[in-house]
Amino acid sequence: MLKLFYLFTKIGLFTIGGGYAVIPLIEKEIVSREWLTLEEFYELLAITESLPGVFATNIAALVGFKISGIKGGIIAALGTIIAPFAIILLIATFFHQFQDNIYVIKAFKALRPVVVALIAAPCYTIVKINKMTIKTLLFPLLALLLMWYVGISPVWIVLFGCLGSISYYEFKNRRKRQ
């Protein structure tokens, strides 16, 4: 349990960019310790995508739960919360003194491409693990375009996606039975 807390505290301390930026770090640490297989990790990641709340805390809680039950989930979630909370508290206390400092501004601008890379890496891994093709990527791209250019709410996109998936598999199952 202490290893879980230490691991997720370390990840919480050194992850800049939040949410999706923690995926490569958690994956590397969990899979290299053989606590979970890569497939198990990405199954938990898929579940985390559908949960409300802070992504990093949710994935930590699910990984901790899978490894050590309820106590493991709580310990892992606390590990991701405590260090960043303390850091944000310190930054909030002193930020007004440094917000106009040219070096602080440059440091935050320099971190942007790193965060983008940390988010892009797990996207590539997910596409590879799920053996996605151009054909299977069309629906997510269509959903993105509908949200951006047509202004359809993501809630409707999710509902239509669920209904479409259910209809598709019902249709497929009927054809198999006949």
N, C-alpha and C positions, 0 to 999 in steps of 0.2 A: 504493500500500500504506500509506503514511504517513497518507493521508487516511482510510482505513478504520480504522486504529488510533486516530487522533484522534477520529473520529466516535463509535466505540463506547466509547472512554474517557470522552468527554463524556457520552454517554448513561448509562454506568455510574455516573458521578459524581453526576448530578443526578436519577436515578430513585429515587424513594422508593416502596416497596411491592413491589419485585421483580417477578418473572415477568411477569404479564399487564399490569402497569402500564407496561412498556417498549414495548408494541406500538404505541401511537399515535406515540410519539417516533421509533421506528425507521421506521415506515411513512412519516411525514412527511419524514424526512431522506433516505431511500432513494428514494422516489418523486419527491420534488421535484428531486433530483439526476439523475433519469432513469437511475439505475443498474438499476432494475427497474420493470416496470409494476405497477400495483395488483394485477392478477390474478396475476402471478408472485409478488408478495410474499405474497398470501394462500394461494397453493399451498404456498409454503415454510412458512407458518404452520401449515397443516394437517399437513404432514410433522412439524414440530416438536412438535405436540400428541401425536404417537405415540411420540416418542423418550424414553428415560429420561434423567434428569439435570436440570440447572438450565435452566429454560426460556429465560431471557435469553441465556445462553451458547450454547445450541443454536441459537436463531434467528440470533444474530450469526454463528456458525460457518457456517450454511447460506447466509446472505446473502453473507458474505465469500467462500465457496466459489463461489457463483453468479457473483460479480463478478470474482474473481481466482484461482480455482482453490484448490488445497490451501493454498498460502501465505496467500491471502486469508482462508480460513476460520480458520487458526491465528491470524493477526494480529487479526482481528475478535473472536475468542473471548478472546484475551488482553486486548484492550481492555476487554471487559466484566468481566473478572476482577480485574485489577490494582488499579484505583482503589477499587472497593468493598472489596476485601480489606484495603487499607491503612486505609481509613476504619473498618472493623469492628475492626481491630487497635487503632486509637487509641481507639475507643469502649470496647472491652473493657478497655483499660488504665485508663481514667479514669472509667468509668461508675459504679462504686460510690460515687464522690465526689458524683455529681450525680443519682443515681436518685431521691432523695427531694425534689429541688428542685421546687417548685410550677410553675415556668416550663417545666421539662423535661417534666413530666407533662402540662401544658396543651398544649405543642407537639406531643407525640405524639398526644394526643386530637384536636387540630385537624387533623392529617394524615389521620386515618381516612376522612373523607368524600371527600377528594381522591383517595385511593387507590381507593376504590370507584368514583368517576367515571372514573378512568383505566382501570379494568378493564371498566366497562360500555361505554365508547365503542367499543372494538374488537368487542365482542359485537354491538352494533347494526350496525356496519359489515359484519361477516361475514354477518349475517342479510340485510342489504340487497344485498350483492354476490352472494350465492348465491340470491337471490330466494326466500328461505324463506317458507313460508306457515304458517298455523296447523296444517295437515295435516302438513307436514314437521317441525314442532316437537313434535308429539305424542310421537314416540319418545324424544327426549332428555328430555322432561318425565316420561314414564313411567319411564324408567331412573332419573331422579333420585328419583322417589317410591319406587321399589322399593328403592333404596339407603337412603333416609332412614327410611321407615316399616316396611319389611319386613326390612331388615338384610341384603339380598343384597350380596355382595361385588362391587366394581366389576370384578373379574377375570371373574366369571360374566356380568355385564352385557355386557362387551366380547365375550366368546366367543359368547354368544347373539346379539348384534348382528351379528357376523361371519357366523355360521351362517345367521341369518335373511336377511341381505343376499344371500349366495351362493344360498340357496334361492329367494329372490324373483327374482333375475335369471336363474337357470336355468329357473324356471317361465315367466318372460316370454319367454325365448329359444325355449323349446319351443313356446309358443303362436304365436310369429311363424313358425316353421318349418312349422307344420301348416296 
